[in-house]
C-alpha cells in the first residue's frame, strides 16, 4: 500500500468476510475501511480504559485523586470557537494529506525522562496495579476488568471492514457486555480464556508487521500484564488501520484539496482583482532569468553532466521559452528568496513556511557536500571508498553545521579541525601516508573558506544542487538521481528526500493554480516563441 514502515495492513484474502485487511478484489475494487476506525487516534500508546469521572460504571477504576480536566472546565460558550478551530485543523490536515503521497500517522512516543512520559507511566502503572489488586481479591472484583474488556471489544470492532459481518457478530457474541457482567456477578468470569480469544482475533486482523508482537503476547502468563500488552499492540493496529484508510482515501483528499484551495482563492480574487500582482512579477522575473545566463564559477573543473545541462557550462544561446521552463525557474527562485522581499507570490503564501524549510535543508546540504568534496580531494579514493568513513564524516559535519547560521566562521573552524583530525586518524589506522603539514594547512584553509558565501566550492555545489532540483521538476526525482554531477553522489539519499519534498509541493501548487499561471504566462511568452500553450504537469 506504499505506507511507511516495514509492512502495510493487508494480506490476500480467501473468500468470505474473515481475514486481514483486503487487497483489491478480482474486479479491481478495493474495500474501504470503516470510517469509525480512525476515531480517537491522537496517540498510539497503551490506552488506559478510564472513563469520565461522572460515569458510575467505572468509578471504581478511576483514581480517587482525579481532578476535572481542562475540557471539563470549559463552558458551552467555548464550543463555537473550538468547532471553528477543529474545522480549520481538518482542512489543514486534508491539504497536508493531499500534498504528501507518503503521509502517514506515526506512533507518538514520550521520552521516559520527560515530565509527560513520567506522568503517563505513573498513571498507567497505577491503573494496572489497581486492576491486579481487584483480580487478586477474594472474591475477585471484576469491575475494572469488565471496562477493559469492553474497551478491547470496541477496538476490535473498529478494525473490521463493513463487509466483515460474520466476524462482527462473533466478536459481539464472545465479548457481549451484559453476558460478561452476569458471569462476573457469579464469579465465573474467565479473564485468561477471554484473553486467549482476543489474541486469536488479533492474529487474524493484524497487519503482517504486527505478527511478531502478537505472538510475543502469547508468552505472557500474568493476566494483567497480558491485558496491558494487548492494549499496546491494539493501539499499533489502530494506527495501521488509520494509515491504510488514509492511503485509500488519498486520491480523493488530494482532488478535494485542489478544488477547495482553488475555489477559496477565486473568491478572494473576485474581491481583490490585484491579488495576482506579486505572482505576475515573480513569473516575469523567472522568464528574465532564463534569457540572462548567470555567471558560473569555473575554478573547479568537472566533466560530469546531467540530463538537463552541464552545471559547468554557460548557455550562450537561450532555448525558446516554454511555460513549464518559466514556472520551473520560478519555483527554484523561491529557494533563494530574500526574506526582506515582501512581494512573495500570492499563490504560494500558504506554502511559504514549507519553502523556507526546504531552503534551510538545501543550505545544509550545500555545506555538507562542500565539506565532503574538499575532504575527498585530500584524503583520496581509498578513504572515500569506505562507506563507514564517509558516514562518519557526514555525521560529524551535520552536527557541527547546526550552529552555522549564527556563527559561520566559528562553525567552519570547528568543522575543519574535526574533519582534518578524522582524516589523519583514518589514514594512520589504514597504514597510509599521513598528510603533509602543507596539505593539512591547505585542507583546513579550504574548509574554513566554505563559511564565505562567495567560496567557489560552495558556489559550484549550490549551483549543482539547484540544477538537480530543476531536473527533478522536469524529469522526476528518480531519473535525476541516475546522473548526478561530481560532488553530489555522497549526498544522494539526502538529495532524494529534498527533491521529493520539492516536487510534491510544486506539483500540488501547480495543480491548484495552473489555470492562473497559464493566463499570466500567455502575456510573458510571445506566441512565436512559446513551445506550449498551457502549463503542463511538471
C-alpha positions as CSV (number, residue, x, y, z in Angstrom):
1,X,0.0,0.0,0.0
2,X,3.0,2.3,-0.1
3,X,2.8,3.1,3.6
4,X,5.7,3.9,5.9
5,X,7.2,1.1,7.9
6,X,8.1,-2.5,7.2
7,X,4.6,-3.6,6.5
8,X,1.2,-2.3,5.5
9,X,-2.1,-3.6,6.7
10,X,-3.2,-6.1,4.1
11,X,-2.9,-9.7,3.0
12,X,-4.5,-11.8,0.3
13,X,-7.9,-13.0,1.4
14,X,-9.8,-16.1,0.9
15,X,-13.5,-15.9,0.0
16,X,-15.6,-14.8,2.9
17,X,-15.5,-12.0,5.3
18,X,-12.8,-13.1,7.6
19,X,-9.1,-12.4,7.3
20,X,-6.7,-9.5,7.1
21,X,-7.2,-6.0,5.6
22,X,-8.0,-6.5,1.9
23,X,-6.2,-6.1,-1.3
24,X,-8.4,-5.1,-4.3
25,X,-10.8,-7.8,-5.4
26,X,-10.7,-9.6,-8.7
27,X,-12.7,-6.7,-10.3
28,X,-10.2,-4.1,-9.1
29,X,-12.4,-2.7,-6.5
30,X,-11.0,-2.2,-3.0
31,X,-13.0,-2.3,0.2
32,X,-12.5,0.8,2.2
33,X,-12.2,0.6,5.9
34,X,-14.9,1.6,8.3
35,X,-14.6,5.3,9.0
36,X,-15.2,4.6,12.6
37,X,-11.7,3.0,12.7
38,X,-10.0,6.4,12.7
39,X,-11.7,7.8,15.7
40,X,-9.8,8.6,18.9
41,X,-6.4,8.3,17.3
42,X,-4.5,11.2,18.8
43,X,-1.8,9.0,20.5
44,X,-0.7,5.5,19.7
45,X,0.2,4.4,23.2
46,X,-1.2,1.8,25.6
47,X,-4.7,3.1,26.3
48,X,-6.0,3.4,29.8
49,X,-9.6,2.4,29.7
50,X,-10.7,5.1,32.1
51,X,-14.0,6.9,31.6
52,X,-15.2,10.3,32.6
53,X,-15.4,10.9,36.4
54,X,-19.2,11.1,36.2
55,X,-19.5,7.6,34.7
56,X,-20.8,5.5,37.5
57,X,-19.9,2.2,35.8
58,X,-16.2,2.8,36.0
59,X,-15.9,4.9,39.2
60,X,-14.1,2.1,40.9
61,X,-11.5,2.1,38.1
62,X,-10.8,5.8,38.4
63,X,-8.1,7.1,40.8
64,X,-9.7,8.9,43.6
65,X,-7.4,11.9,43.2
66,X,-8.7,12.6,39.7
67,X,-9.4,16.3,39.1
68,X,-11.6,17.9,36.4
69,X,-9.7,18.3,33.1
70,X,-9.4,21.4,31.1
71,X,-12.1,20.1,28.8
72,X,-14.4,19.6,31.8
73,X,-14.0,23.2,33.0
74,X,-14.9,24.6,29.6
75,X,-18.3,26.1,29.3
76,X,-20.8,25.9,26.4
77,X,-19.6,29.3,25.2
78,X,-16.2,27.7,24.2
79,X,-17.8,25.3,21.8
80,X,-18.2,27.6,18.7
81,X,-14.6,28.7,18.9
82,X,-13.4,25.1,19.4
83,X,-15.6,23.9,16.5
84,X,-14.2,26.6,14.1
85,X,-10.7,25.6,15.2
86,X,-11.5,21.9,14.6
87,X,-12.8,22.7,11.1
88,X,-9.6,24.6,10.3
89,X,-7.4,21.8,11.6
90,X,-9.3,19.2,9.5
91,X,-8.9,21.5,6.4
92,X,-5.2,21.8,7.0
93,X,-4.9,18.0,7.6
94,X,-6.7,17.3,4.3
95,X,-4.4,19.7,2.5
96,X,-1.3,18.0,4.1
97,X,-2.5,14.6,3.1
98,X,-3.4,15.7,-0.4
99,X,0.1,17.2,-1.0
100,X,2.1,14.4,0.5
101,X,1.7,11.0,-1.1
102,X,3.8,9.4,1.7
103,X,1.7,11.0,4.5
104,X,1.2,8.6,7.4
105,X,0.5,8.7,11.1
106,X,3.2,7.6,13.4
107,X,3.4,6.3,16.9
108,X,3.8,9.1,19.5
109,X,6.5,8.1,22.0
110,X,7.1,10.3,25.0
111,X,10.7,10.2,26.4
112,X,10.7,8.3,29.7
113,X,12.8,11.1,31.2
114,X,10.3,13.8,30.2
115,X,7.6,15.1,32.6
116,X,4.9,13.9,30.2
117,X,6.5,10.5,30.0
118,X,6.8,10.2,33.7
119,X,3.2,11.3,34.4
120,X,1.8,8.8,31.8
121,X,3.9,6.0,33.1
122,X,2.8,6.7,36.7
123,X,-0.9,6.9,35.7
124,X,-0.7,3.7,33.6
125,X,1.1,1.8,36.4
126,X,-1.5,3.0,38.9
127,X,-4.3,1.7,36.8
128,X,-2.9,-1.7,36.0
129,X,-1.8,-2.2,39.7
130,X,-5.3,-1.4,40.7
131,X,-6.7,-4.0,38.3
132,X,-4.3,-6.5,39.6
133,X,-5.4,-5.8,43.2
134,X,-9.1,-6.3,42.2
135,X,-8.4,-9.6,40.4
136,X,-6.3,-10.9,43.3
137,X,-9.0,-10.1,45.9
138,X,-11.2,-12.8,47.5
139,X,-13.7,-12.9,45.9
140,X,-12.3,-11.2,42.8
141,X,-13.6,-7.8,41.8
142,X,-14.2,-7.7,38.0
143,X,-15.4,-4.1,37.7
144,X,-12.2,-2.8,36.1
145,X,-11.7,-6.0,34.1
146,X,-15.2,-5.5,32.6
147,X,-14.3,-2.0,31.5
148,X,-11.0,-3.2,29.9
149,X,-12.8,-6.0,28.0
150,X,-15.5,-3.5,26.8
151,X,-12.8,-1.2,25.5
152,X,-11.0,-4.1,23.8
153,X,-14.3,-5.1,22.1
154,X,-14.8,-1.6,20.8
155,X,-11.2,-1.5,19.4
156,X,-11.6,-4.9,17.7
157,X,-14.9,-3.8,16.1
158,X,-13.3,-0.6,14.8
159,X,-10.7,-2.7,13.0
160,X,-13.4,-4.5,10.9
161,X,-14.4,-3.7,7.4
162,X,-18.1,-3.1,6.7
163,X,-18.4,-6.4,4.8
164,X,-17.0,-8.4,7.7
165,X,-20.4,-9.0,9.3
166,X,-19.7,-12.6,10.4
167,X,-16.6,-11.5,12.4
168,X,-18.6,-8.6,13.8
169,X,-21.3,-10.9,15.1
170,X,-18.8,-13.3,16.5
171,X,-17.0,-10.6,18.5
172,X,-20.3,-9.1,19.7
173,X,-21.3,-12.5,21.0
174,X,-18.0,-13.5,22.6
175,X,-17.5,-10.2,24.3
176,X,-21.1,-9.4,25.0
177,X,-21.1,-6.8,27.8
178,X,-24.2,-8.0,29.6
179,X,-23.2,-11.6,29.4
180,X,-19.8,-10.9,30.8
181,X,-21.4,-8.8,33.6
182,X,-23.6,-11.7,34.6
183,X,-20.6,-14.1,34.7
184,X,-18.7,-11.6,36.8
185,X,-21.6,-11.4,39.3
186,X,-21.4,-15.2,39.6
187,X,-17.6,-15.0,40.0
188,X,-17.3,-17.1,36.8
189,X,-15.6,-14.6,34.5
190,X,-12.5,-16.3,33.0
191,X,-10.2,-13.5,32.0
192,X,-7.5,-15.8,30.8
193,X,-9.8,-17.6,28.4
194,X,-11.2,-14.3,27.1
195,X,-7.6,-13.0,26.6
196,X,-6.8,-16.1,24.5
197,X,-9.8,-15.4,22.3
198,X,-8.8,-11.8,21.9
199,X,-5.2,-12.9,20.9
200,X,-6.7,-15.2,18.3
201,X,-8.8,-12.4,16.8
202,X,-5.8,-10.1,16.8
203,X,-3.7,-12.7,14.9
204,X,-6.5,-12.7,12.3
205,X,-6.9,-9.0,12.0
206,X,-3.3,-7.6,12.4
207,X,-1.1,-6.4,9.6
208,X,1.9,-8.7,8.9
209,X,4.3,-6.2,10.6
210,X,2.4,-6.9,13.9
211,X,2.6,-10.7,13.8
212,X,5.7,-10.9,16.0
213,X,4.2,-8.5,18.6
214,X,1.0,-10.6,18.8
215,X,3.0,-13.8,19.1
216,X,5.1,-12.4,21.9
217,X,1.9,-11.7,23.8
218,X,1.1,-15.4,23.8
219,X,4.2,-16.0,26.1
220,X,2.8,-13.7,28.8
221,X,1.2,-15.7,31.7
222,X,0.3,-12.9,34.0
223,X,-3.3,-11.9,33.1
224,X,-2.9,-8.2,33.9
225,X,0.4,-7.9,32.0
226,X,-1.2,-9.7,29.1
227,X,-4.1,-7.3,29.0
228,X,-1.7,-4.4,29.2
229,X,0.3,-5.8,26.3
230,X,-2.9,-6.4,24.3
231,X,-3.7,-2.7,24.7
232,X,-0.3,-1.7,23.5
233,X,-0.5,-3.8,20.3
234,X,-4.1,-2.9,19.6
235,X,-3.0,0.8,19.6
236,X,-0.5,0.0,16.9
237,X,-3.1,-2.0,15.0
238,X,-5.4,1.0,15.1
239,X,-2.6,3.2,13.7
240,X,-2.1,0.6,10.9
241,X,-5.8,0.9,10.0
242,X,-5.7,4.7,10.0
243,X,-2.7,4.7,7.6
244,X,-4.5,2.2,5.4
245,X,-7.6,4.4,5.4
246,X,-5.5,7.5,4.6
247,X,-3.8,5.7,1.7
248,X,-7.1,4.5,0.3
249,X,-8.7,8.0,0.5
250,X,-5.5,9.9,-0.5
251,X,-6.5,10.5,-4.2
252,X,-10.0,11.7,-3.1
253,X,-8.5,14.0,-0.5
254,X,-6.0,15.3,-3.0
255,X,-8.6,16.2,-5.5
256,X,-10.8,17.8,-2.8
257,X,-7.9,19.8,-1.6
258,X,-7.1,21.1,-5.1
259,X,-10.7,22.1,-5.7
260,X,-11.2,23.7,-2.3
261,X,-8.0,25.8,-2.5
262,X,-8.7,27.0,-6.0
263,X,-12.3,28.0,-5.1
264,X,-11.2,29.8,-2.0
265,X,-8.5,31.7,-3.9
266,X,-11.0,32.6,-6.6
267,X,-13.4,34.1,-4.0
268,X,-10.5,36.3,-2.8
269,X,-9.6,37.2,-6.3
270,X,-13.1,38.3,-7.1
271,X,-13.0,40.7,-4.1
272,X,-9.4,41.9,-4.8
273,X,-8.5,41.8,-8.6
274,X,-4.9,42.8,-7.8
275,X,-4.3,39.6,-5.9
276,X,-2.1,38.2,-8.6
277,X,0.2,41.2,-8.9
278,X,3.1,39.6,-7.0
279,X,2.6,36.3,-8.7
280,X,2.9,38.1,-12.1
281,X,6.0,39.9,-11.0
282,X,7.5,36.6,-9.8
283,X,6.9,34.8,-13.1
284,X,8.2,37.8,-15.0
285,X,11.5,37.6,-13.1
286,X,11.7,33.9,-13.8
287,X,11.3,34.5,-17.5
288,X,14.0,37.2,-17.4
289,X,16.4,34.8,-15.6
290,X,16.1,32.2,-18.3
291,X,17.3,34.6,-21.0
292,X,20.0,36.2,-18.8
293,X,22.6,33.4,-18.0
294,X,24.1,33.6,-14.5
295,X,27.9,33.7,-14.1
296,X,29.4,30.3,-13.3
297,X,32.4,29.7,-11.1
298,X,34.9,27.8,-13.2
299,X,37.7,27.1,-10.6
300,X,36.5,23.5,-10.2
301,X,36.5,21.6,-13.4
302,X,34.4,18.5,-13.8
303,X,33.2,16.8,-16.9
304,X,30.2,15.2,-15.2
305,X,27.0,16.2,-16.9
306,X,23.3,15.8,-16.1
307,X,20.4,15.1,-18.3
308,X,19.2,18.7,-18.3
309,X,22.5,20.5,-18.9
310,X,26.0,20.7,-17.5
311,X,26.5,22.6,-14.3
312,X,29.8,24.0,-15.5
313,X,28.6,25.3,-18.8
314,X,27.1,28.7,-19.6
315,X,24.3,28.6,-22.2
316,X,25.2,31.2,-24.8
317,X,22.1,30.8,-26.9
318,X,19.0,30.5,-24.7
319,X,16.4,28.0,-25.7
320,X,12.9,29.1,-26.7
321,X,10.9,29.7,-23.6
322,X,8.0,27.5,-22.5
323,X,5.5,27.9,-19.7
324,X,7.0,24.8,-17.9
325,X,10.5,26.2,-18.1
326,X,9.4,29.6,-16.7
327,X,7.4,28.0,-13.9
328,X,10.2,25.7,-13.0
329,X,12.6,28.6,-12.8
330,X,10.1,30.5,-10.7
331,X,9.9,27.6,-8.2
332,X,13.7,27.5,-8.0
333,X,13.8,31.2,-7.3
334,X,11.6,30.7,-4.3
335,X,14.5,28.8,-2.7
336,X,16.7,31.9,-3.0
337,X,14.0,34.4,-1.8
338,X,15.2,37.4,0.1
339,X,13.4,37.4,3.5
340,X,13.1,41.2,3.3
341,X,11.2,41.0,0.0
342,X,7.6,41.2,0.9
343,X,6.3,40.7,-2.6
344,X,6.0,36.9,-2.2
345,X,3.7,35.3,-4.9
346,X,0.2,35.2,-3.5
347,X,-0.4,31.7,-4.9
348,X,2.4,30.3,-2.7
349,X,1.7,32.1,0.6
350,X,0.3,29.0,2.3
351,X,3.4,27.1,1.3
352,X,5.9,29.8,2.4
353,X,6.8,28.0,5.6
354,X,7.5,24.7,3.9
355,X,9.5,26.5,1.2
356,X,11.6,28.1,3.9
357,X,12.2,24.7,5.5
358,X,13.3,23.4,2.1
359,X,15.6,26.3,1.6
360,X,17.2,25.6,5.0
361,X,17.6,22.0,4.1
362,X,19.2,22.9,0.8
363,X,21.6,25.2,2.6
364,X,22.7,22.5,5.0
365,X,23.2,20.1,2.1
366,X,25.3,22.6,0.2
367,X,27.6,23.0,3.2
368,X,27.7,19.2,3.8
369,X,28.6,18.4,0.2
370,X,31.2,21.2,0.1
371,X,32.9,19.8,3.1
372,X,32.9,16.3,1.7
373,X,34.2,17.5,-1.7
374,X,37.1,19.3,-0.1
375,X,37.8,16.4,2.2
376,X,37.8,13.9,-0.6
377,X,40.4,15.8,-2.6
378,X,42.8,15.5,0.3
379,X,42.0,12.0,1.6
380,X,42.0,10.2,-1.7
381,X,39.8,7.4,-3.1
382,X,40.9,4.8,-0.5
383,X,39.3,6.6,2.4
384,X,36.3,7.8,0.5
385,X,35.8,4.3,-0.8
386,X,34.9,3.3,2.7
387,X,31.2,3.9,3.4
388,X,31.9,3.9,7.2
389,X,34.4,6.7,6.8
390,X,32.1,8.8,4.6
391,X,29.2,8.2,7.0
392,X,31.3,9.3,10.0
393,X,32.4,12.5,8.2
394,X,28.8,13.2,7.3
395,X,27.7,12.7,10.9
396,X,30.4,15.0,12.2
397,X,29.7,17.7,9.7
398,X,25.9,17.6,10.1
399,X,26.2,18.0,13.9
400,X,28.7,20.9,13.7
401,X,27.0,23.0,11.0
402,X,23.8,23.3,13.1
403,X,25.4,26.5,14.5
404,X,26.4,27.8,11.1
405,X,23.6,30.4,10.7
406,X,24.5,32.1,13.9
407,X,28.3,31.6,13.9
408,X,29.5,30.6,10.4
409,X,33.2,31.3,10.9
410,X,33.4,29.5,14.2
411,X,31.3,26.6,13.0
412,X,33.6,26.0,9.9
413,X,36.7,26.3,12.1
414,X,35.4,23.5,14.3
415,X,34.4,21.5,11.2
416,X,37.9,22.0,9.7
417,X,39.6,20.8,12.9
418,X,37.4,17.8,13.4
419,X,37.5,16.7,9.7
420,X,41.3,17.0,9.4
421,X,41.7,15.1,12.6
422,X,39.4,12.3,11.4
423,X,41.3,12.1,8.1
424,X,44.6,12.0,9.9
425,X,43.5,9.3,12.2
426,X,41.8,7.2,9.5
427,X,45.0,7.3,7.3
428,X,47.0,6.2,10.3
429,X,44.7,3.3,11.1
430,X,44.8,2.1,7.5
431,X,48.6,2.3,7.4
432,X,48.6,5.0,4.7
433,X,50.9,8.1,4.5
434,X,49.8,11.0,6.6
435,X,49.0,14.4,5.1
436,X,52.0,16.7,5.0
437,X,51.9,19.9,7.0
438,X,51.3,21.9,3.9
439,X,48.4,19.7,2.8
440,X,46.9,19.8,6.3
441,X,47.1,23.6,6.3
442,X,45.5,23.8,2.8
443,X,42.7,21.4,3.9
444,X,41.9,23.4,6.9
445,X,42.0,26.7,4.9
446,X,39.7,25.4,2.2
447,X,37.2,24.1,4.7
448,X,37.2,27.4,6.6
449,X,36.6,29.3,3.3
450,X,33.3,27.5,3.0
451,X,32.0,29.9,5.6
452,X,32.2,32.6,2.9
453,X,29.1,32.8,0.6
454,X,31.4,33.6,-2.4
455,X,33.6,30.5,-1.9
456,X,34.0,28.8,-5.2
457,X,33.5,25.2,-3.9
458,X,30.3,26.2,-2.1
459,X,29.1,28.2,-5.2
460,X,29.6,25.2,-7.5
461,X,27.9,22.8,-5.2
462,X,25.0,25.2,-4.7
463,X,24.5,25.6,-8.5
464,X,24.6,21.8,-9.0
465,X,22.0,21.2,-6.3
466,X,19.8,23.8,-7.9
467,X,20.3,22.1,-11.3
468,X,19.4,18.8,-9.7
469,X,16.2,20.3,-8.4
470,X,15.4,21.8,-11.8
471,X,15.9,18.4,-13.4
472,X,13.6,16.9,-10.7
473,X,10.8,19.2,-11.8
474,X,11.3,18.3,-15.5
475,X,12.3,14.6,-15.4
476,X,11.3,13.4,-11.9
477,X,13.4,12.6,-8.9
478,X,14.4,9.0,-9.8
479,X,15.7,9.9,-13.3
480,X,17.6,12.9,-12.0
481,X,19.4,10.7,-9.5
482,X,20.8,8.5,-12.2
483,X,23.3,11.1,-13.4
484,X,24.4,13.2,-10.5
485,X,27.3,15.7,-11.1
486,X,30.5,15.4,-9.2
487,X,30.4,16.2,-5.5
488,X,26.7,15.2,-5.1
489,X,26.9,11.4,-5.1
490,X,27.9,11.3,-1.5
491,X,24.6,13.0,-0.5
492,X,22.4,11.1,-2.9
493,X,20.0,9.9,-0.2
494,X,19.6,13.4,1.2
495,X,19.1,14.9,-2.3
496,X,16.4,12.3,-3.0
497,X,14.5,13.4,0.1
498,X,14.9,17.1,-0.7
499,X,13.9,16.5,-4.3
500,X,10.8,14.6,-3.4
501,X,9.6,17.2,-1.0
502,X,10.2,20.0,-3.5
503,X,8.4,18.1,-6.4
504,X,5.4,17.3,-4.2
505,X,5.0,20.9,-3.1
506,X,5.4,22.4,-6.5
507,X,3.3,19.7,-8.2
508,X,0.4,20.3,-5.9
509,X,0.7,24.1,-6.2
510,X,0.7,23.8,-10.0
511,X,-2.5,21.6,-10.0
512,X,-4.2,24.2,-7.9
513,X,-3.1,27.4,-9.6
514,X,-2.2,26.1,-13.1
515,X,-5.1,28.0,-14.8
516,X,-3.9,31.3,-13.3
517,X,-0.3,30.6,-14.3
518,X,-1.3,29.8,-17.8
519,X,-3.1,33.1,-18.3
520,X,-0.1,35.1,-16.8
521,X,2.4,33.3,-19.0
522,X,0.5,34.0,-22.1
523,X,1.3,37.6,-21.6
524,X,5.0,36.9,-20.9
525,X,5.9,34.5,-23.7
526,X,5.5,35.6,-27.3
527,X,3.3,33.2,-29.3
528,X,6.0,32.6,-31.8
529,X,8.5,31.7,-29.1
530,X,6.2,29.6,-26.9
531,X,6.6,25.8,-27.1
532,X,3.4,25.1,-25.2
533,X,0.0,26.7,-25.0
534,X,-0.6,26.0,-21.3
535,X,1.2,24.9,-18.1
536,X,1.6,21.2,-18.2
537,X,2.4,18.9,-15.3
538,X,5.9,19.2,-14.1
